[in-house]
Amino acid sequence: MPQILIKLIGHLQADDLGMPELAALIANDAGMTGKLLTTANSSAYHRSHRGVNLEQSLVALGTDMIKTLVISDSVFQTFNSFPHSGSTDLRAFWKKSLAAAVIARDIARRIDYPHLEEAYLAGLLHNVGRLALLAAAPKEYAFNFTALDDEDLCAVEQRTLQITHAEAGAWLVERWQLDSFLADAVLYHHESSERLESAHPLIRIVRMAHLMSSHANDSAALAGGAALCGLDAGELPAMLSAAARQVDQAAAHLGIDLSGADDIPTPPAYAPPVVDPVQQRLSEEVRNLVLVSEVGQTFARQQGESDLLESMTRSARILFDFDTTVILLENPTGQMLIGAPIGSTQRIAEFTIPLNKGGPVAGAALERRTAYVQRAGQPLGLAEEQLFRMLGTDSLVCLPLVAGNRCLGVMVGGVAAWQVAGCQKRERFLQSFGTQAAAALEAALAERGNARRQLASVVEEYREASRRVVHEVNNPLSIIKNYLSVLDSKLARHEPVSTEMSVLNEEIDRVGQLIGSLAELKPQESGPRPLDVAKVVDEVVRLFRAGQFVPDGVQIATAMGEDARLVEGDADLLKQVLVNLVKNAVEALAGSGGGRIDIVNRGIVHRERRLYLELAVTDTGPGLAPEVMANLFSSVRSTKDGAHRGLGLSIVHGLVKKMNGQIACRSGRGGTAFEILLPAWSGASTVPALMARALGSV
């Protein structure tokens, strides 16, 4: 509601009303100022001279006309911008609303109700809930917006929308926080005269104004309403005639076109055919499943416990129309509920509810059931009274957050009293929402609890990484040891040793790199570079042959070809992979009396929309043991003699993945073959040729 209207109502009700103060307040609204000046300078007021001074114009109009124009124009400005109001004929609606306003003020004057402008505003807004329903549910409510305004309409609204226009209007007016019975007058304007005999005068005034503006031909209802307000039924026709003239006059001054409003039909309220309850229940369940699934995905995307709690309260406000929401979580001992601080509401963290002291909130947690608590009608404990004040509401919905057999806490939502029935109808959905929220919350709490265990596991992870490094360091150390032996022999014979010294330097550097990897030092990425596979293979084979690693009876052969030898990768990583595979093959063949190892470039293959170079390392050994094949590329206990740790193939797998490649293994009695796919070099000049060759081989 525009703040200027609320200030004007208070100002117009004051006994010491001054035109200068009123003019200063109205001047804040350019549109309202223009309408008042136009009306004051119109021929209806027969002014001898025309001026533009606002204060003089207000004096000419008189207090009653000012009040009518100011209140009416503010309401029209506010509610004519409602969604779908532009596509709906509002003439009949506004004419009846203006009529009810004028009649309400007339009744207030006749029964000496002191706040005439309040009565006028209440009459003008008594059906604003119909605009609210049209905005919220245009498809479902479009026809009934023009329907006859009676108890049948309320029944249809309740059945189709689970809320009447009287309830919607009262809900809307309550948000303006006026110190008035205006919301009650809107809520009860369809109540029978018998029930309103002892009601506040404003409620009785609006009830009678509604009857006169919308049911002028119902003599029995009018007689009951007249008695309700202490009016003479014989005065009603004259009051209606006077009201009609005032409505036309006000519409003219406000620039509202009400011509033809009486010709708009007002059919009986339409209720769609009754849906089969089983089908309706099924539809609701499907809808709830979809909503709950979406909610669960929303919760899963949250980062951290704080974000999750905020998401839970925000989703609850949207789905169930909670005004405000707090979450109370069980403490680690399970003896009390403690407020969870969300956003800026840090004070809630000091709020606690003991579970052994009883009360509806504690009962919801202990009994795993949704509880509905209202401020009136039942004795309340101190904790519930605090929650009512904290949430600023008159009803609470207490939803337990249950995960498995454990209640993690309670979500408490504040709602208006009339919303409780709707929440009870959606209790299954509430419970499903609570289950999703509890599951996400349990995961978040578990993650928080796992932090300490994860921290403790770092030591174990480091120990495992150390074992892998020790395994890999053994390879270059073995090469260094053998080359030292070769170096000793050559020095004794006074032969050149530059080649051996170069190999020793390379392997010592590799030991340093492996040890440095414990600190997970990552070099700066400089983009992919071409790597010649044949060159790395030659270096590895040279290491094994010159270092006296290959025993008699074991042959190593290579077939690299002339084309397609470039890949994207790191030479050290590929060298480490090949050393592991060849070393394993040499040991397998040495134990079986000899054999042959082949390292073959099989050319370019097309796999999953990408080009790879296939490199195969095969041997003619006895094949891998069944338990090794069953756990291929994972750490297993080695069956070899010596200090082997069974980590080689798992390390190979990790290195190939690090190069964005793939590795597979075939093994049987005829030997073992490791097939490695490495990303082919994607240099601009090589792509067309490689693609053509790969596609031509398909």
ABEGO torsion letter per residue (X at the ends): XBAAAAAAAAAAABAABBAAAAAAAAAABAAAAAAAAAAAABAAAGBABBBABAAAAAAAAEAAAAAAAAAAAAAAAAAAABBGAAABBAAAAAAAAAAAAAAAAAAAAAAGBABAAAAAAAAAAAAAAAAAAAAABAAAAAAAAABBBBAAAAAAAAAAAGBBAAAAAAAAAAAAGBBBAAAAAAAAAABBAAAAAABBAAAAAAAAAAAAAABAABAAAAAAAAAAAGBBAAAAAAAAAAAAAAAAAAAAAAGBBABGAAABBBBBBBBBBBBBAAAAAAAAAAAAAAAAAAAAAAAAABBEAAAAAAAAAAAAAAAAGBABBBBBBBBAAGABBBBBBBEABAAAAABBBBAAAEEAAAAAAAAGBBBBBBABGBBBBAAAAAAAAAAGBABBBBBBBBBEABBAEBBBBBBBAAAAAAAAAAAAAAAAAAAAAAAAAAAAAAAAAAAAAAAAAAAAAAAAAAAAAAAAAAAAAAAAAAAAAAAAAAAAAGBBAAAAAAAAAAAAAAAAAAAAAAAGBBBBBAEBBBBBAAAAAAAAAAAAAAAGABBBGBBBBBBAEABGABBBEBAAAAAAAAAAAAAAAAAAAAAAGEEBBBBBBAEBBBBGGBBBBBBBBBBABAEBBAAAAAABGBBBBBABBEABAGAAAAAAAAAAAAAGBBBBBBBBAAEBBBBBBBBBBABAAAAAAAAAAAAAAX
